[in-house]
Amino acid sequence: MDYVIMAALAAVAIVLFLGLGNMLRGGSANRSQKLMRWRVILQFFAIIVVMLVLWLRGHGPG
């Protein structure tokens, strides 16, 4: 389950750095906006994944 959390967080970080890199290079503002929108969406799913994993750990066998 830890790998699922790490994958979700890595996806957020990758999109964040792609967006920041695009802005710093003076790239398309439209592309930066799209990347930042994707970051927000991925953050939402990452939070859901983290909460789901925590919930499953609390309701596991034992």
C-alpha positions in Angstrom: 0.0 0.0 0.0 2.9 2.4 0.6 3.8 2.1 -3.1 0.4 3.3 -4.0 0.8 6.4 -1.9 4.3 7.0 -3.2 3.0 6.7 -6.8 0.2 9.2 -6.2 2.5 11.7 -4.6 5.1 11.2 -7.3 2.5 11.9 -10.0 1.6 15.2 -8.2 5.3 16.2 -7.9 6.0 15.4 -11.5 3.2 17.5 -12.8 4.1 20.3 -10.4 7.7 20.4 -11.6 6.6 20.3 -15.2 4.3 23.2 -14.7 7.0 25.2 -12.8 9.6 24.4 -15.4 7.3 25.6 -18.2 6.6 28.9 -16.4 10.3 29.5 -15.6 11.3 28.9 -19.2 8.7 31.3 -20.3 6.6 28.6 -22.0 3.0 28.8 -23.0 0.7 30.2 -20.3 -2.0 27.9 -21.5 0.2 24.8 -21.0 1.1 26.0 -17.5 -2.6 26.4 -16.6 -3.4 22.9 -17.9 -0.5 21.4 -15.9 -1.6 23.3 -12.7 -5.2 22.0 -13.2 -3.9 18.5 -13.6 -1.9 19.0 -10.4 -5.0 20.0 -8.5 -6.9 16.9 -9.8 -4.0 14.6 -8.9 -3.7 16.1 -5.5 -7.4 15.4 -4.9 -6.9 11.7 -5.9 -3.7 11.5 -3.8 -5.6 12.7 -0.8 -8.3 10.1 -1.5 -5.7 7.4 -1.8 -3.9 8.3 1.4 -7.2 8.4 3.3 -8.3 5.1 1.8 -5.0 3.4 2.8 -5.3 4.8 6.3 -8.8 3.6 6.6 -7.9 0.1 5.3 -5.0 -0.1 7.8 -7.4 0.7 10.6 -9.9 -1.9 9.5 -7.5 -4.7 8.7 -7.3 -8.1 10.3 -6.6 -8.1 14.0 
